Amino acid sequence: MSDNTSPHDVNLPTDEELVLKVIPMPADCNANGDIFGGWVMAQVDLAASVIPARYTQGRMATVAVNQFVFKHPVRVGDILSFFSKLVRIGRTSVTVKVEVYAERFRNQGHYIKVTEASLTYVAIDDEGRPREIPKT
C-alpha cells in the first residue's frame, strides 16, 4: 500500500447509480469540526429520492428511514458521492439503498464509505394520502 492510500480505501460501486455529488462547507460543521450528522442525513434523503421519483410519477414522502449507519466522519472539503439502488417496489412505496463515499480533500482519488442507509418513500395524492404507484 502506498503512502497515499488508507486501509479504508474502497472501490466505488458499479451496480448502483451515482445520484448526487456534494462538498460540505464550514457552515455544516458541529462543535468538533466534523460535518453534522443531520446535514449528512438531509443529503441522503435528497439522494435517496431520485430513483423513487421515477416510479411514483408525482408527489411522494419519506415514510421510513429503515437503517442509517455512520461509518466514518465527514470532513469539510470532502467530495461526497451518493450512490443509490432500488431495493423494492410495492403497491404504494419504494425502498432504496444509499451508500455515501468520501474522497478526502487532501487524498483525492481514494474513497472511503462514510455512510450507508435504507429509506422508503410512499407515493401520495394531493391530500397527502397514499396512492398506487403507476405500473410501467
Contacts in CASP RR format, 6 or more apart in sequence:
PFRMAT RR
TARGET T0000
AUTHOR 0000-0000-0000
METHOD contacts of the structure
MODEL  1
MSDNTSPHDVNLPTDEELVLKVIPMPADCNANGDIFGGWVMAQVDLAASV
IPARYTQGRMATVAVNQFVFKHPVRVGDILSFFSKLVRIGRTSVTVKVEV
YAERFRNQGHYIKVTEASLTYVAIDDEGRPREIPKT
1 7 0 8 1.000
4 107 0 8 1.000
4 110 0 8 1.000
5 110 0 8 1.000
6 107 0 8 1.000
6 110 0 8 1.000
6 112 0 8 1.000
8 72 0 8 1.000
8 112 0 8 1.000
8 113 0 8 1.000
9 110 0 8 1.000
9 111 0 8 1.000
9 112 0 8 1.000
10 101 0 8 1.000
10 111 0 8 1.000
10 112 0 8 1.000
10 113 0 8 1.000
11 111 0 8 1.000
12 81 0 8 1.000
12 83 0 8 1.000
12 101 0 8 1.000
12 111 0 8 1.000
13 83 0 8 1.000
13 85 0 8 1.000
13 99 0 8 1.000
15 85 0 8 1.000
16 83 0 8 1.000
16 84 0 8 1.000
16 85 0 8 1.000
16 97 0 8 1.000
16 99 0 8 1.000
17 50 0 8 1.000
17 51 0 8 1.000
17 83 0 8 1.000
17 84 0 8 1.000
17 85 0 8 1.000
18 81 0 8 1.000
18 82 0 8 1.000
18 83 0 8 1.000
19 47 0 8 1.000
19 50 0 8 1.000
19 51 0 8 1.000
19 82 0 8 1.000
19 83 0 8 1.000
19 84 0 8 1.000
20 43 0 8 1.000
20 46 0 8 1.000
20 47 0 8 1.000
20 50 0 8 1.000
20 80 0 8 1.000
20 81 0 8 1.000
20 82 0 8 1.000
21 79 0 8 1.000
21 80 0 8 1.000
21 81 0 8 1.000
21 82 0 8 1.000
22 43 0 8 1.000
22 80 0 8 1.000
22 82 0 8 1.000
23 77 0 8 1.000
23 78 0 8 1.000
23 79 0 8 1.000
23 80 0 8 1.000
24 35 0 8 1.000
24 39 0 8 1.000
24 74 0 8 1.000
24 75 0 8 1.000
24 76 0 8 1.000
24 77 0 8 1.000
24 78 0 8 1.000
24 80 0 8 1.000
25 76 0 8 1.000
25 77 0 8 1.000
26 76 0 8 1.000
28 35 0 8 1.000
28 36 0 8 1.000
28 39 0 8 1.000
28 76 0 8 1.000
29 35 0 8 1.000
29 36 0 8 1.000
29 76 0 8 1.000
30 36 0 8 1.000
30 37 0 8 1.000
33 75 0 8 1.000
33 76 0 8 1.000
34 73 0 8 1.000
34 74 0 8 1.000
34 75 0 8 1.000
35 73 0 8 1.000
35 74 0 8 1.000
35 75 0 8 1.000
35 76 0 8 1.000
35 78 0 8 1.000
37 70 0 8 1.000
37 74 0 8 1.000
40 70 0 8 1.000
40 74 0 8 1.000
40 100 0 8 1.000
40 114 0 8 1.000
40 115 0 8 1.000
41 65 0 8 1.000
41 68 0 8 1.000
41 117 0 8 1.000
43 80 0 8 1.000
43 82 0 8 1.000
43 100 0 8 1.000
44 68 0 8 1.000
44 82 0 8 1.000
44 98 0 8 1.000
44 100 0 8 1.000
44 115 0 8 1.000
44 117 0 8 1.000
44 119 0 8 1.000
45 62 0 8 1.000
45 119 0 8 1.000
47 82 0 8 1.000
47 84 0 8 1.000
47 98 0 8 1.000
47 100 0 8 1.000
48 62 0 8 1.000
48 84 0 8 1.000
48 96 0 8 1.000
48 98 0 8 1.000
48 117 0 8 1.000
48 119 0 8 1.000
48 121 0 8 1.000
49 60 0 8 1.000
49 62 0 8 1.000
49 121 0 8 1.000
50 84 0 8 1.000
51 84 0 8 1.000
51 85 0 8 1.000
51 86 0 8 1.000
51 94 0 8 1.000
51 96 0 8 1.000
52 60 0 8 1.000
52 94 0 8 1.000
52 96 0 8 1.000
52 121 0 8 1.000
53 60 0 8 1.000
55 89 0 8 1.000
55 94 0 8 1.000
55 123 0 8 1.000
55 133 0 8 1.000
55 134 0 8 1.000
55 136 0 8 1.000
56 94 0 8 1.000
56 121 0 8 1.000
56 123 0 8 1.000
56 133 0 8 1.000
57 123 0 8 1.000
57 133 0 8 1.000
57 134 0 8 1.000
58 123 0 8 1.000
59 123 0 8 1.000
59 124 0 8 1.000
59 125 0 8 1.000
59 126 0 8 1.000
59 128 0 8 1.000
60 94 0 8 1.000
60 121 0 8 1.000
60 122 0 8 1.000
60 123 0 8 1.000
60 124 0 8 1.000
61 121 0 8 1.000
61 122 0 8 1.000
61 124 0 8 1.000
61 128 0 8 1.000
62 119 0 8 1.000
62 120 0 8 1.000
62 121 0 8 1.000
63 93 0 8 1.000
63 120 0 8 1.000
63 121 0 8 1.000
63 122 0 8 1.000
64 119 0 8 1.000
64 120 0 8 1.000
65 117 0 8 1.000
65 118 0 8 1.000
65 119 0 8 1.000
66 95 0 8 1.000
66 117 0 8 1.000
66 118 0 8 1.000
66 119 0 8 1.000
66 120 0 8 1.000
67 116 0 8 1.000
67 117 0 8 1.000
67 118 0 8 1.000
68 115 0 8 1.000
68 116 0 8 1.000
68 117 0 8 1.000
68 118 0 8 1.000
69 115 0 8 1.000
69 116 0 8 1.000
69 117 0 8 1.000
70 114 0 8 1.000
70 115 0 8 1.000
71 112 0 8 1.000
71 113 0 8 1.000
71 114 0 8 1.000
71 115 0 8 1.000
71 116 0 8 1.000
72 102 0 8 1.000
72 112 0 8 1.000
72 113 0 8 1.000
72 114 0 8 1.000
73 114 0 8 1.000
74 80 0 8 1.000
74 100 0 8 1.000
74 102 0 8 1.000
74 114 0 8 1.000
74 115 0 8 1.000
75 102 0 8 1.000
75 104 0 8 1.000
75 105 0 8 1.000
76 105 0 8 1.000
77 105 0 8 1.000
78 102 0 8 1.000
78 103 0 8 1.000
78 104 0 8 1.000
78 105 0 8 1.000
78 114 0 8 1.000
79 102 0 8 1.000
79 103 0 8 1.000
79 105 0 8 1.000
79 108 0 8 1.000
80 100 0 8 1.000
80 101 0 8 1.000
80 102 0 8 1.000
80 103 0 8 1.000
80 114 0 8 1.000
81 100 0 8 1.000
81 101 0 8 1.000
81 102 0 8 1.000
81 103 0 8 1.000
81 111 0 8 1.000
82 98 0 8 1.000
82 99 0 8 1.000
82 100 0 8 1.000
83 98 0 8 1.000
83 99 0 8 1.000
83 100 0 8 1.000
83 101 0 8 1.000
84 96 0 8 1.000
84 97 0 8 1.000
84 98 0 8 1.000
84 99 0 8 1.000
85 96 0 8 1.000
85 97 0 8 1.000
86 94 0 8 1.000
86 95 0 8 1.000
86 96 0 8 1.000
87 95 0 8 1.000
87 96 0 8 1.000
87 97 0 8 1.000
87 118 0 8 1.000
88 94 0 8 1.000
88 95 0 8 1.000
89 95 0 8 1.000
89 133 0 8 1.000
90 133 0 8 1.000
91 132 0 8 1.000
91 133 0 8 1.000
92 122 0 8 1.000
92 123 0 8 1.000
92 130 0 8 1.000
92 131 0 8 1.000
92 132 0 8 1.000
92 133 0 8 1.000
93 120 0 8 1.000
93 121 0 8 1.000
93 122 0 8 1.000
93 123 0 8 1.000
93 130 0 8 1.000
93 133 0 8 1.000
94 120 0 8 1.000
94 121 0 8 1.000
94 123 0 8 1.000
94 133 0 8 1.000
95 118 0 8 1.000
95 119 0 8 1.000
95 120 0 8 1.000
95 121 0 8 1.000
96 118 0 8 1.000
96 119 0 8 1.000
96 120 0 8 1.000
96 121 0 8 1.000
97 116 0 8 1.000
97 117 0 8 1.000
97 118 0 8 1.000
98 115 0 8 1.000
98 116 0 8 1.000
98 117 0 8 1.000
98 118 0 8 1.000
98 119 0 8 1.000
99 113 0 8 1.000
99 115 0 8 1.000
99 116 0 8 1.000
100 113 0 8 1.000
100 114 0 8 1.000
100 115 0 8 1.000
100 116 0 8 1.000
100 117 0 8 1.000
101 111 0 8 1.000
101 112 0 8 1.000
101 113 0 8 1.000
101 114 0 8 1.000
102 111 0 8 1.000
102 112 0 8 1.000
102 114 0 8 1.000
103 109 0 8 1.000
103 110 0 8 1.000
103 111 0 8 1.000
104 110 0 8 1.000
104 112 0 8 1.000
122 130 0 8 1.000
123 130 0 8 1.000
123 131 0 8 1.000
123 132 0 8 1.000
123 133 0 8 1.000
124 130 0 8 1.000
124 131 0 8 1.000
125 131 0 8 1.000
END
